[in-house]
Amino acid sequence: MAKTILITGATDGIGLLTAKILGAEGHTLLLHGRNAEKLEAAAQAAGVATETFRADLSRLDEVDALADAILARHERLDVLINNAGVYKTPQTRTSEGLDVRFVVNTIAPFVLTRRLLPIIPADGRVVNLSSAAQAPVEIRALRGESELDHMGAYAQSKLAITIWTQALAKDYPDGPAFIAVNPGSLLASKMVKEGFGIAGNDLRIGADILRRAALAEEFAGATGRYYDNDAGGFGQPDPAAKNARHIADVMAAIGELAQRTA
């Protein structure tokens, strides 16, 4: 059965390849990106019933507008793939003084997911891009009160999205399923090429696991779990994701920052 699937960051890398794979299967795709021309090219590459939505996820007001646009057009969203992310960027601060890496990788997908939950059915799925690179979250950095280097911010933002994946799974025990996925380390994405200066591994490794997480039966009961594609199975995130105090502090900060769009 064809599904309606939203993919953020769908104009490059894993997001674009995942769109092509899902498009070839006949699903209705909602593609997000920052650049209108690249979005049009992605829609043509997907080759199916496709809608495009432009938004800069480093701006929470645009995240809110993105949710408004989707809600205005759709009454059902079967799968949300929060793929968009940033590692190395010349401008690490938003106009509000927050860390761009945390905003794009953690807070924006949280805001978007919460806004779209009313149209995601109980048997739907929210697939969040995590990473093998994870580190305990410095709450002051998450709040924009201290500086981190690129890897520090990236690793902490990826643990933070894994933490809120688990938290929402507990908040919504009857569904949809919330799943955090490390799609594979050092894949041949633009992020890896710019951040590490290497070609990287086959992108299909990541796109295939996102497709499985979105649609395969093996993930139907995986809400709140973390899938490590490097290991080829479900695993445990950084131990900080099991620390109740750390979880509470991270969720409090994310909730506070998300309210800036209210």
Secondary structure as UniProt FT lines:
FT   STRAND          4..7
FT   TURN            10..11
FT   HELIX           13..24
FT   TURN            25..26
FT   STRAND          28..33
FT   HELIX           36..46
FT   STRAND          50..54
FT   TURN            57..58
FT   HELIX           60..73
FT   STRAND          79..82
FT   TURN            95..96
FT   HELIX           100..102
FT   HELIX           103..107
FT   HELIX           108..116
FT   HELIX           117..119
FT   TURN            122..123
FT   STRAND          125..129
FT   HELIX           139..142
FT   TURN            143..144
FT   HELIX           150..171
FT   TURN            173..174
FT   STRAND          177..182
FT   TURN            185..186
FT   HELIX           190..196
FT   HELIX           204..215
FT   HELIX           217..219
FT   TURN            220..221
FT   TURN            223..224
FT   STRAND          226..228
FT   TURN            229..232
FT   STRAND          233..235
FT   HELIX           239..242
FT   HELIX           244..258
FT   HELIX           259..261
//
